[in-house]
Every structure is written in structure tokens, then in C-alpha cells.
Amino acid sequence: MAATNTVERAVSAGGNRIAAMNQSAVEGVKQATRTVAQKSRQAAVNIRRSVDDHYSYDMRSTAGAMKVRLETRYGIENVTP
């Protein structure tokens, strides 16, 4: 009977260790998923900012070109882009 109890305790302890390792693995995956999601959101923000900066520069330069064209070609003065 004592041997049976010892085996049961050993099996139980082994099961508890496996459960703890599984829980640790689950927490690791959850943390990795959060990290990837956060980095993805930040990358999307960075891309949006880059695109916005690029196109706002293009719009300013286009507006400036239109201003020069209106003032020089058509004689319109004080054009505000």
C-alpha cells in the first residue's frame, strides 16, 4: 500500500509539474502575441506617418507650383496656397 501511495504522489507531482510548464508556455505565447500585436500597431502608425509626411510634402510643393504659375502666367497676385 505504501508503494502505491508513493507512486500516486510521484505521478501527481509529475502531473503538477507538467501543468505548470504548460501554463508557463501558454503565458509565454500570450506575451509573444501581445508583443507582436503592439509592434504591428506601431509599424502601422509609422507607415501612416511616413505616407502622410510624403504626401503632405507633395501637396505643399504642388500648391507652391500652382501659386507660381498663377502669379507669373496669369498675373494673379497674392495667391495663398
PDB file of N, CA, C and O in Angstrom, chain B, residues numbered from 101:
ATOM      1  N   MET B 101       0.822  -1.197   0.000  1.00  0.00           N
ATOM      2  CA  MET B 101       0.000   0.000   0.000  1.00  0.00           C
ATOM      3  C   MET B 101       0.859   1.251   0.000  1.00  0.00           C
ATOM      4  O   MET B 101       0.537   2.240  -0.657  1.00  0.00           O
ATOM      5  N   ALA B 102       1.959   1.196   0.745  1.00  0.00           N
ATOM      6  CA  ALA B 102       2.853   2.353   0.812  1.00  0.00           C
ATOM      7  C   ALA B 102       3.456   2.638  -0.551  1.00  0.00           C
ATOM      8  O   ALA B 102       3.633   3.795  -0.931  1.00  0.00           O
ATOM      9  N   ALA B 103       3.771   1.574  -1.286  1.00  0.00           N
ATOM     10  CA  ALA B 103       4.347   1.756  -2.621  1.00  0.00           C
ATOM     11  C   ALA B 103       3.329   2.413  -3.546  1.00  0.00           C
ATOM     12  O   ALA B 103       3.681   3.261  -4.367  1.00  0.00           O
ATOM     13  N   THR B 104       2.081   2.020  -3.410  1.00  0.00           N
ATOM     14  CA  THR B 104       1.031   2.613  -4.239  1.00  0.00           C
ATOM     15  C   THR B 104       0.908   4.111  -3.953  1.00  0.00           C
ATOM     16  O   THR B 104       0.805   4.921  -4.874  1.00  0.00           O
ATOM     17  N   ASN B 105       0.919   4.469  -2.670  1.00  0.00           N
ATOM     18  CA  ASN B 105       0.837   5.888  -2.313  1.00  0.00           C
ATOM     19  C   ASN B 105       2.026   6.676  -2.845  1.00  0.00           C
ATOM     20  O   ASN B 105       1.873   7.811  -3.298  1.00  0.00           O
ATOM     21  N   THR B 106       3.193   6.080  -2.790  1.00  0.00           N
ATOM     22  CA  THR B 106       4.401   6.742  -3.283  1.00  0.00           C
ATOM     23  C   THR B 106       4.301   6.971  -4.789  1.00  0.00           C
ATOM     24  O   THR B 106       4.631   8.046  -5.291  1.00  0.00           O
ATOM     25  N   VAL B 107       3.842   5.945  -5.495  1.00  0.00           N
ATOM     26  CA  VAL B 107       3.686   6.065  -6.959  1.00  0.00           C
ATOM     27  C   VAL B 107       2.630   7.116  -7.283  1.00  0.00           C
ATOM     28  O   VAL B 107       2.824   7.931  -8.185  1.00  0.00           O
ATOM     29  N   GLU B 108       1.523   7.102  -6.560  1.00  0.00           N
ATOM     30  CA  GLU B 108       0.473   8.089  -6.802  1.00  0.00           C
ATOM     31  C   GLU B 108       0.982   9.504  -6.564  1.00  0.00           C
ATOM     32  O   GLU B 108       0.688  10.416  -7.337  1.00  0.00           O
ATOM     33  N   ARG B 109       1.752   9.684  -5.485  1.00  0.00           N
ATOM     34  CA  ARG B 109       2.301  11.013  -5.208  1.00  0.00           C
ATOM     35  C   ARG B 109       3.275  11.446  -6.294  1.00  0.00           C
ATOM     36  O   ARG B 109       3.283  12.604  -6.712  1.00  0.00           O
ATOM     37  N   ALA B 110       4.098  10.498  -6.750  1.00  0.00           N
ATOM     38  CA  ALA B 110       5.071  10.813  -7.807  1.00  0.00           C
ATOM     39  C   ALA B 110       4.359  11.198  -9.099  1.00  0.00           C
ATOM     40  O   ALA B 110       4.737  12.161  -9.766  1.00  0.00           O
ATOM     41  N   VAL B 111       3.332  10.442  -9.440  1.00  0.00           N
ATOM     42  CA  VAL B 111       2.557  10.738 -10.648  1.00  0.00           C
ATOM     43  C   VAL B 111       1.874  12.091 -10.511  1.00  0.00           C
ATOM     44  O   VAL B 111       1.870  12.890 -11.448  1.00  0.00           O
ATOM     45  N   SER B 112       1.303  12.342  -9.350  1.00  0.00           N
ATOM     46  CA  SER B 112       0.618  13.608  -9.099  1.00  0.00           C
ATOM     47  C   SER B 112       1.602  14.773  -9.202  1.00  0.00           C
ATOM     48  O   SER B 112       1.301  15.797  -9.814  1.00  0.00           O
ATOM     49  N   ALA B 113       2.782  14.605  -8.594  1.00  0.00           N
ATOM     50  CA  ALA B 113       3.793  15.669  -8.647  1.00  0.00           C
ATOM     51  C   ALA B 113       4.247  15.897 -10.076  1.00  0.00           C
ATOM     52  O   ALA B 113       4.424  17.038 -10.504  1.00  0.00           O
ATOM     53  N   GLY B 114       4.435  14.817 -10.812  1.00  0.00           N
ATOM     54  CA  GLY B 114       4.823  14.941 -12.223  1.00  0.00           C
ATOM     55  C   GLY B 114       3.754  15.650 -13.021  1.00  0.00           C
ATOM     56  O   GLY B 114       4.053  16.500 -13.859  1.00  0.00           O
ATOM     57  N   GLY B 115       2.499  15.298 -12.759  1.00  0.00           N
ATOM     58  CA  GLY B 115       1.383  15.958 -13.447  1.00  0.00           C
ATOM     59  C   GLY B 115       1.334  17.443 -13.124  1.00  0.00           C
ATOM     60  O   GLY B 115       1.073  18.269 -14.000  1.00  0.00           O
ATOM     61  N   ASN B 116       1.587  17.782 -11.855  1.00  0.00           N
ATOM     62  CA  ASN B 116       1.586  19.189 -11.460  1.00  0.00           C
ATOM     63  C   ASN B 116       2.704  19.959 -12.154  1.00  0.00           C
ATOM     64  O   ASN B 116       2.517  21.101 -12.573  1.00  0.00           O
ATOM     65  N   ARG B 117       3.878  19.317 -12.271  1.00  0.00           N
ATOM     66  CA  ARG B 117       4.990  19.977 -12.959  1.00  0.00           C
ATOM     67  C   ARG B 117       4.680  20.191 -14.432  1.00  0.00           C
ATOM     68  O   ARG B 117       4.987  21.242 -14.996  1.00  0.00           O
ATOM     69  N   ILE B 118       4.074  19.193 -15.046  1.00  0.00           N
ATOM     70  CA  ILE B 118       3.696  19.324 -16.462  1.00  0.00           C
ATOM     71  C   ILE B 118       2.660  20.429 -16.622  1.00  0.00           C
ATOM     72  O   ILE B 118       2.744  21.231 -17.552  1.00  0.00           O
ATOM     73  N   ALA B 119       1.694  20.475 -15.728  1.00  0.00           N
ATOM     74  CA  ALA B 119       0.672  21.516 -15.783  1.00  0.00           C
ATOM     75  C   ALA B 119       1.310  22.896 -15.624  1.00  0.00           C
ATOM     76  O   ALA B 119       0.930  23.843 -16.312  1.00  0.00           O
ATOM     77  N   ALA B 120       2.274  23.006 -14.721  1.00  0.00           N
ATOM     78  CA  ALA B 120       2.959  24.286 -14.512  1.00  0.00           C
ATOM     79  C   ALA B 120       3.751  24.685 -15.755  1.00  0.00           C
ATOM     80  O   ALA B 120       3.760  25.855 -16.135  1.00  0.00           O
ATOM     81  N   MET B 121       4.414  23.718 -16.389  1.00  0.00           N
ATOM     82  CA  MET B 121       5.168  24.021 -17.614  1.00  0.00           C
ATOM     83  C   MET B 121       4.224  24.439 -18.734  1.00  0.00           C
ATOM     84  O   MET B 121       4.511  25.367 -19.490  1.00  0.00           O
ATOM     85  N   ASN B 122       3.101  23.745 -18.830  1.00  0.00           N
ATOM     86  CA  ASN B 122       2.125  24.116 -19.856  1.00  0.00           C
ATOM     87  C   ASN B 122       1.606  25.529 -19.625  1.00  0.00           C
ATOM     88  O   ASN B 122       1.480  26.311 -20.567  1.00  0.00           O
ATOM     89  N   GLN B 123       1.307  25.855 -18.374  1.00  0.00           N
ATOM     90  CA  GLN B 123       0.815  27.192 -18.049  1.00  0.00           C
ATOM     91  C   GLN B 123       1.881  28.238 -18.394  1.00  0.00           C
ATOM     92  O   GLN B 123       1.568  29.306 -18.920  1.00  0.00           O
ATOM     93  N   SER B 124       3.129  27.917 -18.093  1.00  0.00           N
ATOM     94  CA  SER B 124       4.224  28.826 -18.411  1.00  0.00           C
ATOM     95  C   SER B 124       4.334  29.031 -19.923  1.00  0.00           C
ATOM     96  O   SER B 124       4.547  30.148 -20.395  1.00  0.00           O
ATOM     97  N   ALA B 125       4.185  27.944 -20.669  1.00  0.00           N
ATOM     98  CA  ALA B 125       4.241  28.034 -22.130  1.00  0.00           C
ATOM     99  C   ALA B 125       3.087  28.880 -22.664  1.00  0.00           C
ATOM    100  O   ALA B 125       3.268  29.694 -23.570  1.00  0.00           O
ATOM    101  N   VAL B 126       1.903  28.677 -22.093  1.00  0.00           N
ATOM    102  CA  VAL B 126       0.731  29.464 -22.512  1.00  0.00           C
ATOM    103  C   VAL B 126       0.973  30.950 -22.243  1.00  0.00           C
ATOM    104  O   VAL B 126       0.683  31.791 -23.093  1.00  0.00           O
ATOM    105  N   GLU B 127       1.505  31.271 -21.062  1.00  0.00           N
ATOM    106  CA  GLU B 127       1.792  32.670 -20.736  1.00  0.00           C
ATOM    107  C   GLU B 127       2.840  33.248 -21.686  1.00  0.00           C
ATOM    108  O   GLU B 127       2.742  34.406 -22.093  1.00  0.00           O
ATOM    109  N   GLY B 128       3.834  32.447 -22.035  1.00  0.00           N
ATOM    110  CA  GLY B 128       4.857  32.892 -22.983  1.00  0.00           C
ATOM    111  C   GLY B 128       4.263  33.199 -24.347  1.00  0.00           C
ATOM    112  O   GLY B 128       4.618  34.200 -24.969  1.00  0.00           O
ATOM    113  N   VAL B 129       3.368  32.350 -24.812  1.00  0.00           N
ATOM    114  CA  VAL B 129       2.714  32.578 -26.108  1.00  0.00           C
ATOM    115  C   VAL B 129       1.839  33.825 -26.050  1.00  0.00           C
ATOM    116  O   VAL B 129       1.820  34.617 -26.992  1.00  0.00           O
ATOM    117  N   LYS B 130       1.116  34.000 -24.946  1.00  0.00           N
ATOM    118  CA  LYS B 130       0.272  35.190 -24.796  1.00  0.00           C
ATOM    119  C   LYS B 130       1.118  36.457 -24.837  1.00  0.00           C
ATOM    120  O   LYS B 130       0.752  37.427 -25.499  1.00  0.00           O
ATOM    121  N   GLN B 131       2.253  36.451 -24.128  1.00  0.00           N
ATOM    122  CA  GLN B 131       3.137  37.614 -24.097  1.00  0.00           C
ATOM    123  C   GLN B 131       3.714  37.885 -25.479  1.00  0.00           C
ATOM    124  O   GLN B 131       3.788  39.035 -25.913  1.00  0.00           O
ATOM    125  N   ALA B 132       4.120  36.830 -26.165  1.00  0.00           N
ATOM    126  CA  ALA B 132       4.663  36.997 -27.521  1.00  0.00           C
ATOM    127  C   ALA B 132       3.599  37.568 -28.457  1.00  0.00           C
ATOM    128  O   ALA B 132       3.898  38.417 -29.298  1.00  0.00           O
ATOM    129  N   THR B 133       2.368  37.104 -28.311  1.00  0.00           N
ATOM    130  CA  THR B 133       1.275  37.605 -29.144  1.00  0.00           C
ATOM    131  C   THR B 133       1.027  39.085 -28.870  1.00  0.00           C
ATOM    132  O   THR B 133       0.813  39.867 -29.796  1.00  0.00           O
ATOM    133  N   ARG B 134       1.058  39.467 -27.580  1.00  0.00           N
ATOM    134  CA  ARG B 134       0.881  40.884 -27.240  1.00  0.00           C
ATOM    135  C   ARG B 134       2.004  41.730 -27.825  1.00  0.00           C
ATOM    136  O   ARG B 134       1.762  42.817 -28.350  1.00  0.00           O
ATOM    137  N   THR B 135       3.222  41.232 -27.734  1.00  0.00           N
ATOM    138  CA  THR B 135       4.377  41.976 -28.250  1.00  0.00           C
ATOM    139  C   THR B 135       4.270  42.159 -29.756  1.00  0.00           C
ATOM    140  O   THR B 135       4.495  43.254 -30.271  1.00  0.00           O
ATOM    141  N   VAL B 136       3.927  41.091 -30.460  1.00  0.00           N
ATOM    142  CA  VAL B 136       3.792  41.175 -31.920  1.00  0.00           C
ATOM    143  C   VAL B 136       2.676  42.144 -32.295  1.00  0.00           C
ATOM    144  O   VAL B 136       2.837  42.950 -33.212  1.00  0.00           O
ATOM    145  N   ALA B 137       1.550  42.071 -31.594  1.00  0.00           N
ATOM    146  CA  ALA B 137       0.438  42.971 -31.884  1.00  0.00           C
ATOM    147  C   ALA B 137       0.843  44.421 -31.646  1.00  0.00           C
ATOM    148  O   ALA B 137       0.513  45.299 -32.444  1.00  0.00           O
ATOM    149  N   GLN B 138       1.549  44.673 -30.562  1.00  0.00           N
ATOM    150  CA  GLN B 138       1.992  46.036 -30.254  1.00  0.00           C
ATOM    151  C   GLN B 138       2.954  46.541 -31.323  1.00  0.00           C
ATOM    152  O   GLN B 138       2.824  47.673 -31.790  1.00  0.00           O
ATOM    153  N   LYS B 139       3.910  45.716 -31.711  1.00  0.00           N
ATOM    154  CA  LYS B 139       4.875  46.125 -32.737  1.00  0.00           C
ATOM    155  C   LYS B 139       4.183  46.327 -34.084  1.00  0.00           C
ATOM    156  O   LYS B 139       4.567  47.215 -34.845  1.00  0.00           O
ATOM    157  N   SER B 140       3.176  45.521 -34.384  1.00  0.00           N
ATOM    158  CA  SER B 140       2.429  45.680 -35.631  1.00  0.00           C
ATOM    159  C   SER B 140       1.673  46.998 -35.644  1.00  0.00           C
ATOM    160  O   SER B 140       1.658  47.709 -36.649  1.00  0.00           O
ATOM    161  N   ARG B 141       1.036  47.323 -34.495  1.00  0.00           N
ATOM    162  CA  ARG B 141       0.326  48.602 -34.418  1.00  0.00           C
ATOM    163  C   ARG B 141       1.293  49.767 -34.586  1.00  0.00           C
ATOM    164  O   ARG B 141       0.994  50.728 -35.294  1.00  0.00           O
ATOM    165  N   GLN B 142       2.451  49.684 -33.936  1.00  0.00           N
ATOM    166  CA  GLN B 142       3.432  50.761 -34.039  1.00  0.00           C
ATOM    167  C   GLN B 142       3.960  50.879 -35.468  1.00  0.00           C
ATOM    168  O   GLN B 142       4.167  51.988 -35.963  1.00  0.00           O
ATOM    169  N   ALA B 143       4.178  49.751 -36.129  1.00  0.00           N
ATOM    170  CA  ALA B 143       4.642  49.783 -37.519  1.00  0.00           C
ATOM    171  C   ALA B 143       3.591  50.432 -38.418  1.00  0.00           C
ATOM    172  O   ALA B 143       3.933  51.200 -39.318  1.00  0.00           O
ATOM    173  N   ALA B 144       2.313  50.126 -38.178  1.00  0.00           N
ATOM    174  CA  ALA B 144       1.242  50.735 -38.973  1.00  0.00           C
ATOM    175  C   ALA B 144       1.206  52.242 -38.757  1.00  0.00           C
ATOM    176  O   ALA B 144       1.018  53.001 -39.707  1.00  0.00           O
ATOM    177  N   VAL B 145       1.386  52.679 -37.514  1.00  0.00           N
ATOM    178  CA  VAL B 145       1.415  54.116 -37.219  1.00  0.00           C
ATOM    179  C   VAL B 145       2.597  54.763 -37.932  1.00  0.00           C
ATOM    180  O   VAL B 145       2.455  55.830 -38.529  1.00  0.00           O
ATOM    181  N   ASN B 146       3.753  54.127 -37.873  1.00  0.00           N
ATOM    182  CA  ASN B 146       4.937  54.675 -38.525  1.00  0.00           C
ATOM    183  C   ASN B 146       4.752  54.775 -40.040  1.00  0.00           C
ATOM    184  O   ASN B 146       5.161  55.757 -40.659  1.00  0.00           O
ATOM    185  N   ILE B 147       4.137  53.757 -40.627  1.00  0.00           N
ATOM    186  CA  ILE B 147       3.891  53.784 -42.074  1.00  0.00           C
ATOM    187  C   ILE B 147       2.928  54.903 -42.420  1.00  0.00           C
ATOM    188  O   ILE B 147       3.142  55.636 -43.386  1.00  0.00           O
ATOM    189  N   ARG B 148       1.853  55.040 -41.621  1.00  0.00           N
ATOM    190  CA  ARG B 148       0.894  56.121 -41.883  1.00  0.00           C
ATOM    191  C   ARG B 148       1.567  57.479 -41.794  1.00  0.00           C
ATOM    192  O   ARG B 148       1.347  58.342 -42.643  1.00  0.00           O
ATOM    193  N   ARG B 149       2.391  57.671 -40.763  1.00  0.00           N
ATOM    194  CA  ARG B 149       3.091  58.947 -40.613  1.00  0.00           C
ATOM    195  C   ARG B 149       4.010  59.214 -41.791  1.00  0.00           C
ATOM    196  O   ARG B 149       4.078  60.332 -42.301  1.00  0.00           O
ATOM    197  N   SER B 150       4.715  58.180 -42.216  1.00  0.00           N
ATOM    198  CA  SER B 150       5.638  58.328 -43.340  1.00  0.00           C
ATOM    199  C   SER B 150       4.877  58.712 -44.612  1.00  0.00           C
ATOM    200  O   SER B 150       5.288  59.608 -45.349  1.00  0.00           O
ATOM    201  N   VAL B 151       3.763  58.019 -44.855  1.00  0.00           N
ATOM    202  CA  VAL B 151       2.962  58.318 -46.044  1.00  0.00           C
ATOM    203  C   VAL B 151       2.378  59.722 -45.942  1.00  0.00           C
ATOM    204  O   VAL B 151       2.402  60.476 -46.915  1.00  0.00           O
ATOM    205  N   ASP B 152       1.852  60.080 -44.764  1.00  0.00           N
ATOM    206  CA  ASP B 152       1.292  61.417 -44.576  1.00  0.00           C
ATOM    207  C   ASP B 152       2.342  62.491 -44.808  1.00  0.00           C
ATOM    208  O   ASP B 152       2.079  63.486 -45.483  1.00  0.00           O
ATOM    209  N   ASP B 153       3.539  62.291 -44.246  1.00  0.00           N
ATOM    210  CA  ASP B 153       4.621  63.260 -44.447  1.00  0.00           C
ATOM    211  C   ASP B 153       4.977  63.383 -45.916  1.00  0.00           C
ATOM    212  O   ASP B 153       5.176  64.486 -46.424  1.00  0.00           O
ATOM    213  N   HIS B 154       5.055  62.256 -46.591  1.00  0.00           N
ATOM    214  CA  HIS B 154       5.423  62.256 -48.004  1.00  0.00           C
ATOM    215  C   HIS B 154       4.389  63.019 -48.832  1.00  0.00           C
ATOM    216  O   HIS B 154       4.738  63.887 -49.631  1.00  0.00           O
ATOM    217  N   TYR B 155       3.110  62.682 -48.631  1.00  0.00           N
ATOM    218  CA  TYR B 155       2.085  63.312 -49.450  1.00  0.00           C
ATOM    219  C   TYR B 155       1.825  64.752 -49.037  1.00  0.00           C
ATOM    220  O   TYR B 155       1.490  65.577 -49.887  1.00  0.00           O
ATOM    221  N   SER B 156       1.971  65.080 -47.754  1.00  0.00           N
ATOM    222  CA  SER B 156       1.779  66.475 -47.385  1.00  0.00           C
ATOM    223  C   SER B 156       2.886  67.323 -47.998  1.00  0.00           C
ATOM    224  O   SER B 156       2.643  68.468 -48.378  1.00  0.00           O
ATOM    225  N   TYR B 157       4.106  66.778 -48.101  1.00  0.00           N
ATOM    226  CA  TYR B 157       5.190  67.499 -48.768  1.00  0.00           C
ATOM    227  C   TYR B 157       4.849  67.691 -50.245  1.00  0.00           C
ATOM    228  O   TYR B 157       5.021  68.781 -50.791  1.00  0.00           O
ATOM    229  N   ASP B 158       4.363  66.624 -50.888  1.00  0.00           N
ATOM    230  CA  ASP B 158       3.990  66.732 -52.302  1.00  0.00           C
ATOM    231  C   ASP B 158       2.892  67.760 -52.501  1.00  0.00           C
ATOM    232  O   ASP B 158       2.923  68.533 -53.458  1.00  0.00           O
ATOM    233  N   MET B 159       1.918  67.769 -51.591  1.00  0.00           N
ATOM    234  CA  MET B 159       0.822  68.740 -51.723  1.00  0.00           C
ATOM    235  C   MET B 159       1.335  70.161 -51.544  1.00  0.00           C
ATOM    236  O   MET B 159       0.901  71.067 -52.255  1.00  0.00           O
ATOM    237  N   ARG B 160       2.249  70.367 -50.607  1.00  0.00           N
ATOM    238  CA  ARG B 160       2.804  71.712 -50.423  1.00  0.00           C
ATOM    239  C   ARG B 160       3.584  72.144 -51.654  1.00  0.00           C
ATOM    240  O   ARG B 160       3.456  73.285 -52.097  1.00  0.00           O
ATOM    241  N   SER B 161       4.386  71.252 -52.210  1.00  0.00           N
ATOM    242  CA  SER B 161       5.179  71.628 -53.378  1.00  0.00           C
ATOM    243  C   SER B 161       4.268  71.857 -54.584  1.00  0.00           C
ATOM    244  O   SER B 161       4.525  72.745 -55.397  1.00  0.00           O
ATOM    245  N   THR B 162       3.196  71.054 -54.702  1.00  0.00           N
ATOM    246  CA  THR B 162       2.235  71.250 -55.797  1.00  0.00           C
ATOM    247  C   THR B 162       1.519  72.583 -55.627  1.00  0.00           C
ATOM    248  O   THR B 162       1.328  73.314 -56.599  1.00  0.00           O
ATOM    249  N   ALA B 163       1.121  72.903 -54.396  1.00  0.00           N
ATOM    250  CA  ALA B 163       0.451  74.179 -54.145  1.00  0.00           C
ATOM    251  C   ALA B 163       1.396  75.335 -54.457  1.00  0.00           C
ATOM    252  O   ALA B 163       0.982  76.346 -55.024  1.00  0.00           O
ATOM    253  N   GLY B 164       2.660  75.183 -54.087  1.00  0.00           N
ATOM    254  CA  GLY B 164       3.640  76.229 -54.389  1.00  0.00           C
ATOM    255  C   GLY B 164       3.810  76.405 -55.889  1.00  0.00           C
ATOM    256  O   GLY B 164       3.915  77.530 -56.377  1.00  0.00           O
ATOM    257  N   ALA B 165       3.838  75.293 -56.624  1.00  0.00           N
ATOM    258  CA  ALA B 165       3.960  75.380 -58.087  1.00  0.00           C
ATOM    259  C   ALA B 165       2.738  76.048 -58.685  1.00  0.00           C
ATOM    260  O   ALA B 165       2.868  76.843 -59.616  1.00  0.00           O
ATOM    261  N   MET B 166       1.553  75.743 -58.172  1.00  0.00           N
ATOM    262  CA  MET B 166       0.334  76.393 -58.664  1.00  0.00           C
ATOM    263  C   MET B 166       0.369  77.891 -58.387  1.00  0.00           C
ATOM    264  O   MET B 166      -0.046  78.686 -59.230  1.00  0.00           O
ATOM    265  N   LYS B 167       0.857  78.279 -57.219  1.00  0.00           N
ATOM    266  CA  LYS B 167       0.947  79.693 -56.836  1.00  0.00           C
ATOM    267  C   LYS B 167       1.841  80.440 -57.825  1.00  0.00           C
ATOM    268  O   LYS B 167       1.489  81.508 -58.326  1.00  0.00           O
ATOM    269  N   VAL B 168       3.007  79.847 -58.089  1.00  0.00           N
ATOM    270  CA  VAL B 168       3.946  80.491 -59.020  1.00  0.00           C
ATOM    271  C   VAL B 168       3.314  80.599 -60.403  1.00  0.00           C
ATOM    272  O   VAL B 168       3.436  81.635 -61.057  1.00  0.00           O
ATOM    273  N   ARG B 169       2.644  79.548 -60.854  1.00  0.00           N
ATOM    274  CA  ARG B 169       2.023  79.558 -62.174  1.00  0.00           C
ATOM    275  C   ARG B 169       0.933  80.626 -62.259  1.00  0.00           C
ATOM    276  O   ARG B 169       0.856  81.358 -63.246  1.00  0.00           O
ATOM    277  N   LEU B 170       0.094  80.716 -61.231  1.00  0.00           N
ATOM    278  CA  LEU B 170      -0.980  81.712 -61.256  1.00  0.00           C
ATOM    279  C   LEU B 170      -0.415  83.132 -61.231  1.00  0.00           C
ATOM    280  O   LEU B 170      -0.914  84.015 -61.928  1.00  0.00           O
ATOM    281  N   GLU B 171       0.615  83.345 -60.436  1.00  0.00           N
ATOM    282  CA  GLU B 171       1.181  84.692 -60.315  1.00  0.00           C
ATOM    283  C   GLU B 171       1.936  85.101 -61.577  1.00  0.00           C
ATOM    284  O   GLU B 171       1.831  86.244 -62.022  1.00  0.00           O
ATOM    285  N   THR B 172       2.699  84.166 -62.156  1.00  0.00           N
ATOM    286  CA  THR B 172       3.517  84.553 -63.304  1.00  0.00           C
ATOM    287  C   THR B 172       2.753  84.490 -64.618  1.00  0.00           C
ATOM    288  O   THR B 172       2.798  85.431 -65.410  1.00  0.00           O
ATOM    289  N   ARG B 173       2.064  83.405 -64.850  1.00  0.00           N
ATOM    290  CA  ARG B 173       1.405  83.235 -66.147  1.00  0.00           C
ATOM    291  C   ARG B 173       0.161  84.100 -66.278  1.00  0.00           C
ATOM    292  O   ARG B 173      -0.084  84.684 -67.334  1.00  0.00           O
ATOM    293  N   TYR B 174      -0.624  84.186 -65.210  1.00  0.00           N
ATOM    294  CA  TYR B 174      -1.908  84.874 -65.311  1.00  0.00           C
ATOM    295  C   TYR B 174      -1.918  86.220 -64.612  1.00  0.00           C
ATOM    296  O   TYR B 174      -2.932  86.917 -64.637  1.00  0.00           O
ATOM    297  N   GLY B 175      -0.828  86.596 -64.000  1.00  0.00           N
ATOM    298  CA  GLY B 175      -0.742  87.901 -63.377  1.00  0.00           C
ATOM    299  C   GLY B 175      -1.583  88.038 -62.109  1.00  0.00           C
ATOM    300  O   GLY B 175      -1.845  89.154 -61.663  1.00  0.00           O
ATOM    301  N   ILE B 176      -1.999  86.940 -61.536  1.00  0.00           N
ATOM    302  CA  ILE B 176      -2.775  86.998 -60.302  1.00  0.00           C
ATOM    303  C   ILE B 176      -1.790  87.144 -59.151  1.00  0.00           C
ATOM    304  O   ILE B 176      -0.816  86.396 -59.071  1.00  0.00           O
ATOM    305  N   GLU B 177      -2.033  88.096 -58.263  1.00  0.00           N
ATOM    306  CA  GLU B 177      -1.082  88.346 -57.183  1.00  0.00           C
ATOM    307  C   GLU B 177      -1.625  87.856 -55.846  1.00  0.00           C
ATOM    308  O   GLU B 177      -2.826  87.654 -55.668  1.00  0.00           O
ATOM    309  N   ASN B 178      -0.681  87.671 -54.902  1.00  0.00           N
ATOM    310  CA  ASN B 178      -1.003  87.294 -53.531  1.00  0.00           C
ATOM    311  C   ASN B 178      -1.809  86.002 -53.445  1.00  0.00           C
ATOM    312  O   ASN B 178      -2.777  85.913 -52.690  1.00  0.00           O
ATOM    313  N   VAL B 179      -1.412  85.030 -54.203  1.00  0.00           N
ATOM    314  CA  VAL B 179      -2.082  83.725 -54.127  1.00  0.00           C
ATOM    315  C   VAL B 179      -1.578  83.007 -52.888  1.00  0.00           C
ATOM    316  O   VAL B 179      -0.371  82.889 -52.682  1.00  0.00           O
ATOM    317  N   THR B 180      -2.491  82.531 -52.070  1.00  0.00           N
ATOM    318  CA  THR B 180      -2.113  81.770 -50.875  1.00  0.00           C
ATOM    319  C   THR B 180      -2.416  80.300 -51.128  1.00  0.00           C
ATOM    320  O   THR B 180      -3.573  79.922 -51.312  1.00  0.00           O
ATOM    321  N   PRO B 181      -1.373  79.470 -51.138  1.00  0.00           N
ATOM    322  CA  PRO B 181      -1.633  78.046 -51.401  1.00  0.00           C
ATOM    323  C   PRO B 181      -2.316  77.379 -50.219  1.00  0.00           C
ATOM    324  O   PRO B 181      -2.607  76.184 -50.269  1.00  0.00           O
TER     325      PRO B 181
END
